[in-house]
Amino acid sequence: MKIERTLFLKPGRDNAQERENFVKFWANYMKTVDDLTWSKQQNVLINSQILNIREFYKNLLKTKEGREVLERLRKERIKVRKE
Amino acid sequence: MELIGNRIITDKIPNELDLFVLKFLKILCKYTDYIIISGYVSILLGRSRATEDIDLFIKPLKKEVFSRFYHELMQNNFWCINTENENEILSYLEDRLAVRFAETNTHAPNFEIKYPKDELDEEAFDNYLSVVLKTGEIKISSLERQIAFKRYYLSSDKDVADALHIEELFKSKIDNEKVNKYKELIRLKRK
């Protein structure tokens, strides 16, 4: 099946230009499709990050060492804030 | 996604981050007004990146109101990752320091909440937009303010890209004069 495409990503000459081109490409792509289409793609990225974080903390809670790490992190945060 | 007046209406499918934000705001809204600023605004508007924190200004709370807010957060599986002492949390806020709330036993994603520290911060409450999702509404700072702070104050690669995303997406609706006014205010008040 042929997929019609009207937008193409222009390659950048360096990392900064490549990043800028992609941001512009993505924003313009969003305008060519409905919200369901772009949000499904964005959600793959965002949901995977959130689910990975939740899994990470769930696993930490399963062991004594993990719980100690969590407690240390919590205390360090407080220390940072007080300085 | 469409900007009509001060509302952005979208049919996007809410992601886990949006749902997390809506869960927190449902509690917060009972106690005070808020405005979401910075990175999550661009993400809410479709930018293809993740984040570990959601920044927001809240209007100052009286001690007893803050206490009720804090206890409702605790009952709903949130914790403050700075301290467990509610008086201490409130004193940080009153000292114009940010405090962070996350889901219990996690640190990210988290909400970085702070009181406005001057007129420039307070102005965010006067010019805001409501992003209307199928599952709720989220108040964000104006696009022009967002662009100016990202481009001319925060200025990291990530921040400039966030500004660029909004500029490209809402190209014809951005008031460039307003952006320049914010740029000048930032120069006077922040640099």
Interface residues (C-beta under 8 A of the other chain):
Chain A: A16 R19 E20 V23 K24 W26 A27 N28 M30 K31 D34 D35 L36 W38 S39 K40 Q41 Q42 N43 L45 I46 N47 Q49 I50 L51 I53 R54 Y57 L60 L61 L70 L73 R74 R77 I78 R81
Chain B: M1 T10 D11 K12 I13 N15 E16 L17 F20 I43 G46 R47 S48 R49 A50 E52 I81 N82 T83 Y92 L97 V99 R100 E103 N105 T106 H107 A108 P109 D157 A161 L164 H165 E168 L169
